[in-house]
Amino acid sequence: LFVHICSFAGLMYYRSDFSDERIREELEMMCDDPGFEALLKRYKPSGLKNIAACFMLKSKMIPLYHFMCKGLYSSKK
């Protein structure tokens, strides 16, 4: 579920015309959601990208997560 949520966020935010500020705001709202926080606590990531993403989101390192996703998704427009 975590991977699908992050993939959806990548497709929605990074393939849209949203500004970087808007994307960061949306990610912050997602990370503040109690259901998403609970999901992050239960998720056991595998693979470097998922481990890094989970750590950054758990730690609310939104700017760093945003930078990583921008590199992963922006070039795939």
C-alpha positions as semicolon CSV with decimal commas, in nm:
position;residue;x (nm);y (nm);z (nm)
1;L;0,000;0,000;0,000
2;F;0,284;0,237;0,088
3;V;0,452;0,182;-0,249
4;H;0,123;0,245;-0,432
5;I;0,059;0,566;-0,239
6;C;0,408;0,697;-0,313
7;S;0,382;0,597;-0,678
8;F;0,045;0,771;-0,706
9;A;0,189;1,082;-0,540
10;G;0,478;1,073;-0,784
11;L;0,249;1,048;-1,083
12;M;0,005;1,306;-0,955
13;Y;0,247;1,568;-0,829
14;Y;0,552;1,536;-1,046
15;R;0,371;1,492;-1,375
16;S;0,141;1,785;-1,309
17;D;0,191;2,157;-1,341
18;F;0,193;2,201;-0,962
19;S;0,460;2,434;-0,830
20;D;0,733;2,293;-0,606
21;E;0,574;2,476;-0,313
22;R;0,234;2,319;-0,379
23;I;0,388;1,972;-0,407
24;R;0,568;2,015;-0,074
25;E;0,246;2,136;0,090
26;E;0,057;1,831;-0,041
27;L;0,330;1,597;0,083
28;E;0,326;1,764;0,426
29;M;-0,051;1,714;0,448
30;M;-0,011;1,349;0,348
31;C;0,257;1,295;0,615
32;D;0,041;1,460;0,882
33;D;-0,251;1,226;0,811
34;P;-0,288;0,981;1,106
35;G;-0,369;0,692;0,871
36;F;-0,055;0,753;0,666
37;E;0,155;0,786;0,981
38;A;0,018;0,449;1,101
39;L;0,098;0,294;0,763
40;L;0,456;0,423;0,782
41;K;0,500;0,270;1,128
42;R;0,390;-0,075;1,005
43;Y;0,567;-0,070;0,668
44;K;0,888;-0,274;0,637
45;P;1,054;-0,136;0,323
46;S;1,285;-0,329;0,097
47;G;1,512;-0,180;-0,164
48;L;1,718;0,133;-0,122
49;K;1,462;0,372;-0,276
50;N;1,178;0,248;-0,054
51;I;1,395;0,244;0,259
52;A;1,507;0,601;0,192
53;A;1,152;0,717;0,111
54;C;1,006;0,559;0,423
55;F;1,277;0,709;0,645
56;M;1,234;1,056;0,496
57;L;0,856;1,048;0,527
58;K;0,864;0,911;0,883
59;S;1,112;1,183;0,976
60;K;0,908;1,444;0,785
61;M;1,209;1,535;0,575
62;I;0,980;1,670;0,305
63;P;1,238;1,886;0,120
64;L;1,475;1,590;0,086
65;Y;1,195;1,353;-0,017
66;H;1,074;1,613;-0,266
67;F;1,425;1,641;-0,414
68;M;1,451;1,262;-0,449
69;C;1,108;1,230;-0,613
70;K;1,174;1,519;-0,846
71;G;1,476;1,334;-0,978
72;L;1,287;1,006;-1,008
73;Y;0,963;1,129;-1,162
74;S;1,026;1,460;-1,337
75;S;1,245;1,309;-1,605
76;K;0,970;1,059;-1,696
77;K;0,720;1,314;-1,827
